[in-house]
C-alpha cells in the first residue's frame, strides 16, 4: 500500500483547476512524496495522466470512490 503524503480536494472544480491545484501542492513536497487528488471532473482522468507525463511525476493510478475519482501522483 502506498503511503499518502498530502491530499488535494478538487471535488466540484472543473478543468484545469484540479491539475493546477495538484501542481501547486507538488511544488512544496519532497521528492518521492505521494499526492492524493480527489476530483469529480470527467476530464481529470486524462488531464492527470497528461500532467504527469509532461512534468515527469509518476502517475500511480486512479480509482473511483463514491461519485469521485482518487488519483495518486509520486513527485519526481
N, C-alpha and C positions, 0 to 999 in steps of 0.2 A: 504494500500500500504506500502511496506517495504522501509524504508529509507536506501539508499546505502551509506556506509561509504567511500569505496575505489573501484577502478576499476583496473583490470589487463587485458591488451590487449595481448592475446596469439594467436591471429589470425595468421595463417601461420606457427605456431610451431607444431611439432609432439610430440607424446608421448615419454617420460614422461614430457616434458617441461611445458605444461600447468599446470599440478599438482605441479611441482616443483616451478613454479612462484607463484602459489596460496599459497603454504605452506610458502614460504619466506615472502610474503606480510602479511599473517595472523599473523606471529610472532610479528610484530610491532603494531598490532591493539589491542584495549582493548576488554575485554570480552563483548560479545553482539553485537559487530560491525558486519556489513554485508559487505562481499566482493562480488563484481560482477566480474565474469571472462568471458571474451569474447574468444571463441575458435571455430575453424572450423575443428579440428581433429576428425574424427568419433569415435576414441577410447576414447575421453574425456567424452562421455556420460556415459560410465561405470566407467572410471577412477575417475571422480569427486565424484561419489556416494561412491565408494570403499574407496577413500581417507578420506572422511568424516566419514564413519563408523569406519575406523581404528584409526583415530585421535581424534574422539569424537566431532568434529564440527557438526553442524546441516546443512544438505543439505536441502535448502528451495525450490529447484526446478530448472527446466531447461525450457527454451523456445527457439524457433527458430526465428531468426530475419535475414531477407535477406539470405545471404549464410553462416551464422554462428550461433552458439548457445550462449545463455546467461545463466550462472549458478550463483545461489545465495547461499552463504555459510555464516552462522552465527557462529562467533568464540565462542568456548566454554569458 
